[in-house]
Amino acid sequence: MKDSALPPVLPLPSVTGALDAAAAAANGVPDDESADSDYVEAAGALGPDGNSSDEIDDDRQQTGAGNDDANDEEEYSTENTKVIQLTNYTCCAKRCIFGRTREMDLFIDSLDEMTKEMQHACILTSLSISVALTTKRKSRGKGLRARYTYVMPYLGNVCKQAFEACFDISGGSLNRLRKQVSTSIVPKKHGNMSN
């Protein structure tokens, strides 16, 4: 039999694979055995701009390139007093809108640019989503009761108090709007209507 017809035998990975990988990396051997190339960068090899890859990595670490996480962690601030009041509002035990300044600022800015009719349509649309997410639960001797999940643009799920505070509506108005949205999400016309 000829030995040349058999494929080469690969060694099994050892229990100390991390140590072997570290040793291989120190020797310039790629740790991935399935790599397509056996290219190993020579010590002191220069890149296209005349810098070695180690110098490029050091420059990136010093200048902060590729370090976007630090920029995302900066605290968002706003001058809008309504946003500040709402983000500091203690609505429930979960504090569903507390400290969410960026989202609240987007929501309030959008709401301020809307006409009154558009705001009303926005409330009805949010309530229609809430009605779709409503769950029924049984109460003692009272039959089925609806449990609403209030959803707001940019903020997601919020409690009833936060929903009322952000849209600046009362509890009675909210109940009236919930009844209206069960039939239609079109705002009712008021004022100079023909009978």
C-alpha positions in Angstrom: 0.0 0.0 0.0 1.1 3.5 -0.7 1.2 6.0 2.2 0.8 9.0 -0.1 -2.9 8.3 -0.7 -3.9 8.9 2.9 -4.6 12.5 4.1 -2.3 13.9 6.8 -3.4 13.3 10.4 -4.2 16.4 12.3 -3.5 16.5 16.1 -6.5 16.6 18.4 -7.0 19.9 20.4 -5.5 19.7 23.8 -7.2 20.5 27.1 -4.9 23.6 27.4 -6.1 25.0 24.1 -5.9 28.6 25.4 -2.3 28.1 26.3 -1.5 26.5 23.0 -3.3 29.4 21.1 -1.3 32.0 23.1 2.0 30.2 22.3 1.1 29.9 18.7 0.2 33.6 18.5 3.5 34.5 20.1 5.3 32.4 17.5 3.4 34.1 14.6 1.2 31.0 13.8 -2.5 31.6 13.2 -4.6 30.0 15.9 -7.3 29.1 13.4 -6.4 25.8 11.7 -9.0 26.4 9.0 -7.4 29.7 7.9 -7.2 30.0 4.1 -3.8 31.5 4.2 -0.6 30.6 5.9 0.7 34.1 5.7 2.5 35.3 8.8 3.5 39.0 9.1 7.2 39.4 9.4 8.4 41.2 12.4 8.7 44.9 11.7 6.7 44.6 8.4 5.5 48.0 7.3 2.0 48.9 6.2 1.1 51.1 3.2 1.9 54.3 5.0 5.2 53.1 6.4 4.0 52.2 9.9 4.1 48.7 11.3 0.8 47.2 12.3 1.8 47.5 16.0 2.3 51.2 15.6 -1.1 51.6 13.9 -2.8 49.8 16.8 -1.0 52.0 19.3 -2.1 55.1 17.3 -5.7 53.9 17.3 -5.7 53.3 21.1 -4.2 56.8 21.8 -6.6 58.7 19.5 -9.6 56.7 20.5 -10.5 55.5 17.0 -13.0 52.7 17.2 -14.0 53.7 20.7 -17.6 54.7 20.0 -18.8 53.2 23.3 -17.4 56.2 25.3 -19.3 58.6 23.1 -22.6 56.7 23.6 -22.3 56.8 27.4 -22.2 60.6 27.5 -25.2 62.0 29.3 -27.8 63.6 27.1 -29.0 67.1 28.3 -31.7 69.4 27.1 -32.9 72.9 27.7 -36.6 72.1 27.3 -38.2 72.5 30.8 -41.2 70.3 29.9 -38.8 67.4 29.1 -36.9 67.9 32.3 -40.1 67.9 34.3 -41.4 64.8 32.6 -38.2 62.8 32.9 -38.1 63.6 36.7 -41.8 62.8 37.1 -42.3 59.8 39.5 -45.2 58.1 37.8 -45.0 54.5 39.1 -42.8 52.1 41.0 -41.0 51.1 37.8 -40.2 54.7 37.0 -40.9 54.0 33.3 -40.0 57.5 32.0 -37.5 58.6 34.6 -34.1 59.6 33.1 -35.1 58.9 29.5 -34.2 62.4 28.4 -33.3 61.7 24.8 -36.4 59.8 23.9 -38.6 62.3 25.8 -37.0 65.2 24.0 -37.7 63.6 20.6 -41.3 63.0 21.6 -42.0 66.5 23.0 -40.3 68.2 20.0 -42.4 66.1 17.6 -45.6 66.8 19.6 -44.8 70.6 19.7 -44.5 70.7 15.9 -48.0 69.1 15.5 -51.3 70.9 15.2 -53.9 70.2 17.7 -55.7 67.8 15.3 -52.4 66.0 14.6 -51.8 65.6 18.3 -55.3 64.2 18.8 -54.6 61.7 16.0 -51.3 60.8 17.6 -53.1 60.1 20.9 -55.7 58.0 19.2 -53.1 56.0 17.3 -51.1 55.3 20.4 -54.4 54.3 22.2 -55.3 52.0 19.3 -52.0 50.2 19.7 -52.7 50.0 23.4 -56.1 48.5 22.8 -54.6 45.9 20.6 -52.2 44.9 23.4 -55.0 44.8 26.0 -55.2 41.7 28.0 -58.3 40.4 29.8 -58.0 39.3 33.4 -60.6 37.9 35.8 -61.5 39.8 38.9 -63.4 38.5 42.0 -67.1 38.6 41.2 -66.8 41.4 38.7 -66.3 39.4 35.5 -63.5 40.2 33.0 -61.5 43.4 33.3 -59.3 44.9 30.7 -55.7 45.6 31.5 -54.2 48.2 29.1 -50.6 48.4 28.0 -49.9 52.0 27.1 -47.5 52.5 24.2 -46.0 55.9 23.2 -43.8 56.9 20.3 -40.0 56.8 21.1 -40.8 55.6 24.7 -42.4 52.3 24.2 -44.5 50.8 27.0 -45.3 53.3 29.8 -47.8 53.4 32.7 -51.1 55.2 32.6 -49.9 58.1 34.7 -46.9 58.7 32.3 -49.2 58.4 29.3 -51.5 61.1 30.7 -48.7 63.3 31.8 -46.8 63.1 28.4 -49.9 63.8 26.3 -51.2 66.3 28.9 -54.7 64.7 29.2 -56.8 63.9 32.2 -58.1 60.5 33.3 -61.6 61.2 32.2 -60.4 62.3 28.7 -58.3 59.1 28.5 -61.4 57.0 29.3 -63.5 58.9 26.7 -60.7 58.5 24.1 -60.4 54.7 24.8 -64.1 54.3 24.2 -63.8 56.4 21.0 -60.8 54.4 19.7 -62.8 51.1 20.0 -64.9 52.3 17.1 -62.6 54.5 15.1 -59.2 56.2 15.3 -60.4 59.2 13.3 -60.6 62.3 15.6 -64.2 63.6 16.1 -64.9 67.0 14.7 -65.9 69.8 17.1 -67.3 73.3 16.7 -68.9 74.7 13.6 -70.6 71.4 12.4 -73.9 71.2 10.6 -76.6 69.4 12.5 
